[in-house]
Amino acid sequence: MTVQRKSVRWFEMTSPTSRQPTSLKLFLFLLSLELFVFNSNIVFTSLSCLAAEDNGFGDNVNWIDYEAALADTSKPTLVILHKSWCPACKSLKPKILESSEFEKLSGKFSLVNVKEDNPVHDLAEFNIDGTYIPRVFFLDPDGKVLSDIANANGNPNYKYYHYQVSTILDAMKKVLHEFPVKDEL
């Protein structure tokens, strides 16, 4: 007994549960998938505009770009100017990353870390006493540099140089004393 096979092209097949061609269902599925991906990219792109790379300082806190920090007038800003090749910067990164107190206080600040290729390094307000690195600055909620908030235990010639997380934490507490921020629920 010979079984005759009917040659059927994939786009002519129908689903066993309906009379709609499978190709139409496939097309509709792919179209809905494309719309989902397209809309997701819009959402993720708009969210990523606010987020910034952690650059080794830790993704356990919310780093944002400088412009977003200036736009947020609800809290002060902490700005770290660093360079990828800098040994002192490399030494500071794990100290910040591992500090649970920094993580706790970070929610009360807009956090910005700026690598060497960012033009923020060249802004006059961050070149108060030189261009050494790392430099840590604090801005009030209106974006004005708080030049009096410096490393109290550091070299007076390099007021914004912090090599220990403890001096950054002291400065953060001082800023929060001057500019209290309500706890988020």
C-alpha positions in Angstrom: 0.0 0.0 0.0 1.4 3.3 -1.0 0.7 6.4 1.0 0.5 9.5 -1.0 1.9 12.6 0.6 0.4 15.9 -0.3 3.0 18.7 -0.6 1.9 21.6 1.5 3.8 24.9 1.7 4.2 26.3 5.3 2.2 29.4 4.5 -0.8 27.4 3.3 -1.1 25.4 6.4 -4.0 25.9 8.8 -4.2 25.5 12.4 -6.1 22.5 13.7 -8.2 24.7 16.0 -9.2 27.3 13.5 -9.5 28.0 9.8 -7.1 30.9 10.0 -3.9 30.2 8.2 -0.9 29.6 10.5 1.0 32.2 8.6 -1.5 34.9 9.6 -1.2 33.8 13.3 2.6 33.8 12.9 2.5 37.3 11.4 0.2 38.6 14.2 2.5 37.1 16.8 5.6 38.6 15.3 3.9 42.0 14.9 2.8 42.0 18.6 6.3 40.9 19.7 7.8 43.8 17.6 5.4 46.3 19.2 6.2 45.0 22.7 10.0 45.3 22.0 9.6 48.7 20.5 7.6 50.0 23.4 9.9 48.4 25.9 12.9 50.1 24.3 11.1 53.5 24.7 10.5 52.8 28.4 14.0 51.5 29.0 15.6 54.3 27.0 13.7 57.0 29.0 14.6 55.3 32.3 18.3 55.0 31.3 18.4 58.7 30.6 18.2 59.2 34.4 20.5 56.3 35.3 24.2 56.6 34.8 27.0 54.0 34.9 28.4 53.2 38.3 32.0 53.2 36.9 33.1 50.9 39.7 31.6 52.8 42.5 28.8 50.3 42.9 25.4 49.7 41.4 23.9 49.3 44.8 23.2 53.1 44.8 21.4 55.2 42.2 24.0 57.1 40.1 22.5 59.7 37.7 24.0 62.1 35.2 24.9 65.6 36.1 22.1 67.3 34.2 19.5 65.0 36.0 21.1 65.9 39.3 20.8 69.6 38.7 17.1 69.1 37.7 16.3 67.4 41.0 15.9 70.3 43.4 14.5 68.0 46.2 17.9 67.1 47.6 21.6 68.0 47.5 24.0 66.5 45.1 27.3 64.6 45.6 29.7 64.8 42.6 32.8 62.6 42.3 35.3 63.6 39.6 37.6 60.7 38.8 39.7 59.1 36.1 39.9 55.5 35.1 43.7 55.3 35.3 44.0 57.1 38.6 45.3 54.8 41.5 43.7 57.0 44.2 40.3 56.8 42.4 40.7 53.0 42.0 41.4 52.7 45.7 38.4 54.8 46.7 35.9 52.8 44.6 35.7 49.6 46.7 35.6 51.7 49.9 32.5 53.4 48.7 31.1 50.2 47.2 31.5 48.3 50.5 30.2 51.1 52.8 26.7 50.3 54.1 26.6 53.8 55.6 27.3 55.4 52.3 24.6 53.3 50.7 22.1 54.4 53.4 22.9 58.1 53.1 23.0 58.0 49.3 19.2 58.0 49.1 19.2 61.5 50.4 21.5 62.7 47.6 21.6 62.9 43.9 24.8 60.9 43.1 27.0 61.7 40.2 30.3 60.2 39.3 32.1 61.7 36.3 34.9 60.0 34.3 37.6 61.9 32.5 35.9 62.0 29.2 32.9 64.0 30.6 33.0 67.8 30.1 31.8 68.3 33.7 35.5 67.9 34.6 36.2 71.2 32.9 33.5 73.3 34.6 35.0 76.2 36.5 32.9 75.5 39.6 34.7 72.2 40.1 38.2 73.7 39.6 38.3 75.8 42.7 41.7 74.7 43.9 43.0 72.6 41.1 42.2 69.7 38.8 43.6 66.9 41.0 41.6 63.7 41.3 39.6 62.3 42.9 37.6 65.4 43.9 34.4 65.2 45.8 32.0 68.1 45.7 28.6 68.8 47.2 25.9 71.0 45.7 22.9 72.4 47.4 19.5 71.5 46.1 19.6 74.5 43.7 22.9 73.2 42.1 25.3 75.7 43.8 28.6 74.2 44.8 29.1 74.1 48.6 32.7 75.2 48.6 32.9 75.1 52.4 32.1 71.4 52.5 35.6 69.9 52.1 37.7 67.2 53.6 38.2 68.5 57.1 41.0 66.0 57.7 42.8 66.5 54.4 45.5 68.6 53.0 44.3 72.3 52.8 45.9 72.6 49.4 43.6 69.8 48.1 40.4 70.5 50.0 38.1 68.2 47.9 40.4 65.2 47.8 39.0 62.3 49.7 40.8 59.0 50.0 38.7 57.5 52.8 35.0 56.9 52.7 34.8 58.2 56.3 35.6 61.7 55.3 33.0 61.6 52.6 30.4 60.3 55.1 31.3 63.2 57.5 30.8 65.7 54.7 27.5 64.0 53.7 26.2 64.4 57.3 27.3 68.0 57.4 25.4 68.7 54.1 22.3 66.9 55.4 22.5 69.0 58.6 22.4 72.2 56.4 19.9 70.8 53.9 17.7 68.2 55.6 16.0 65.7 53.3 12.8 63.9 54.3 13.0 60.1 54.3 11.3 58.4 51.4 8.6 56.0 52.3 
